[in-house]
Amino acid sequence: MTLNGSRVALRDWTPDDVEGLRRWIVPPAAGVHEWQLYDGPFYGRWTAEGANGWCDGLLARAHDGAWPAVREHLPIVDTASGEFVGQVSWYWEEKPGPESEDGTALLPWRRLGLAVYDPARWSGGYGTQALRLWTGYLFASTDSGRLDFATWSGNAGMCRVGEKLGFTLEARYRNARKVRGELYDAVVYGILREEWEAAHGGA
């Protein structure tokens, strides 16, 4: 599967993509990768063993083509060069539940993820186009009525991506994240299916 944009494409993982991911998530010999300063720096980081194990499993799936009908994550590649630059993902915030006799049920609620690893490609439209393709794909491929992503106020680039694509700032938890000694807000940006379709024509 491939989703094509003018600047980036989202496609099923290839062995080259997996090795590109490995270079960005295996911890460097000293310090951290620059992207880790902004992408969830308050969460635990990959160990070398964990990162290599994840990539080895992904490599096996890339060779077998063993992908679910609705993809859970895809690499972002530069359309011009074919080079791996990042990835998109989604995960369950709430899994759908069975409907009760009175019609009450948990709706499927999916949360988005986006990472552009190479700082040379930040602020170049790569993340915005990747998230546009990914959001359109998930609305087209699932019955989800909403999609959202969580970030923090110190990740200004991710906040701008959401604003450019018409996501609404739905939640702000003040001083909920402490990063390098400073307090920041935790924020959630969301968009409803009808809002997306009105703004992007279902794409």
Secondary structure, DSSP 8 states (H G I E B T S, - for coil): -EEE-SSEEEE---HHHHHHHHHHHS--SSS--GGGGTSSTTS----HHHHHHHHHHHHHHHHHT---SS-SEEEEEETTT--EEEEEEEEEEE------TTS-----EEEEEEEE--GGGTTTTHHHHHHHHHHHHHHHHS--SEEEEEEETT-HHHHHHHHHTT-EEEEEEEEEEEETTEEEEEEEEEEEHHHHHHHHTT-
